[in-house]
């Protein structure tokens, strides 16, 4: 348990940040799931559109520090390669 006032404030900030990051991570996963479903169905137009949205959301999350930038790039790269294979 935090004893000093600065440690208490840091704990409060951590709680808020964790909640926001959980929402951001969930949002990115939802976008990725839409891409996965479109690729699985073989619908190239829908997959392309959903990949564009997912890429934007992933890079935004990477900029906020939710994902590492290289991890986000790797996910986009792999999804793009799977999209091209359709």
C-alpha positions as CSV (number, residue, x, y, z in Angstrom):
1,X,0.0,0.0,0.0
2,X,1.2,3.5,-0.9
3,X,2.3,5.6,2.1
4,X,3.3,8.9,0.7
5,X,1.0,11.3,-1.0
6,X,3.0,11.1,-4.3
7,X,2.8,7.3,-4.2
8,X,-0.9,7.4,-3.6
9,X,-1.3,9.8,-6.6
10,X,0.8,7.5,-8.7
11,X,-1.4,4.5,-7.7
12,X,-4.5,6.5,-8.7
13,X,-3.0,7.4,-12.1
14,X,-2.0,3.8,-12.7
15,X,-5.5,2.7,-12.1
16,X,-6.9,5.2,-14.6
17,X,-4.3,4.4,-17.2
18,X,-4.9,0.7,-16.8
19,X,-8.6,1.2,-17.4
20,X,-8.0,3.3,-20.5
21,X,-5.4,0.9,-21.9
22,X,-7.8,-2.0,-21.3
23,X,-10.4,-0.3,-23.4
24,X,-7.9,0.6,-26.2
25,X,-6.6,-3.0,-26.3
26,X,-10.1,-4.4,-26.5
27,X,-11.0,-2.0,-29.3
28,X,-8.0,-3.0,-31.3
29,X,-8.8,-6.7,-30.8
30,X,-12.3,-6.1,-32.1
31,X,-10.9,-4.5,-35.3
32,X,-8.5,-7.4,-35.7
33,X,-11.3,-9.9,-35.3
34,X,-13.3,-8.2,-38.1
35,X,-10.3,-8.5,-40.4
36,X,-9.9,-12.2,-39.4
37,X,-13.5,-12.9,-40.1
38,X,-13.4,-11.2,-43.5
39,X,-10.3,-13.1,-44.5
40,X,-11.9,-16.4,-43.4
41,X,-15.0,-15.7,-45.4
42,X,-12.9,-14.9,-48.5
43,X,-14.4,-11.5,-49.0
44,X,-11.5,-9.5,-50.3
45,X,-13.3,-6.1,-50.5
46,X,-14.5,-6.4,-46.9
47,X,-11.2,-7.6,-45.7
48,X,-9.4,-4.7,-47.4
49,X,-11.7,-2.2,-45.8
50,X,-11.5,-3.7,-42.4
51,X,-7.7,-4.0,-42.6
52,X,-7.4,-0.3,-43.3
53,X,-9.4,0.5,-40.2
54,X,-7.6,-2.0,-38.1
55,X,-4.2,-0.7,-39.2
56,X,-5.2,2.8,-38.2
57,X,-6.4,1.7,-34.8
58,X,-3.3,-0.5,-34.2
59,X,-0.9,2.3,-35.0
60,X,-2.9,4.7,-32.8
61,X,-2.7,2.2,-29.9
62,X,1.0,1.8,-30.6
63,X,1.5,5.6,-30.4
64,X,-0.3,5.6,-27.1
65,X,2.0,2.9,-25.8
66,X,-0.6,0.1,-25.6
67,X,1.3,-2.0,-28.1
68,X,5.0,-1.8,-29.1
69,X,5.3,-0.1,-32.5
70,X,7.2,-3.1,-34.0
71,X,4.6,-5.5,-32.7
72,X,1.8,-3.4,-34.3
73,X,3.7,-3.3,-37.6
74,X,4.3,-7.0,-37.5
75,X,0.5,-7.7,-37.0
76,X,-0.3,-5.4,-39.9
77,X,2.3,-7.0,-42.1
78,X,1.1,-10.5,-41.4
79,X,-2.6,-9.6,-42.0
80,X,-1.6,-7.9,-45.3
81,X,0.2,-11.0,-46.4
82,X,-2.8,-13.1,-45.6
83,X,-5.1,-10.7,-47.5
84,X,-2.9,-10.9,-50.5
85,X,-3.1,-14.7,-50.4
86,X,-6.9,-14.6,-51.0
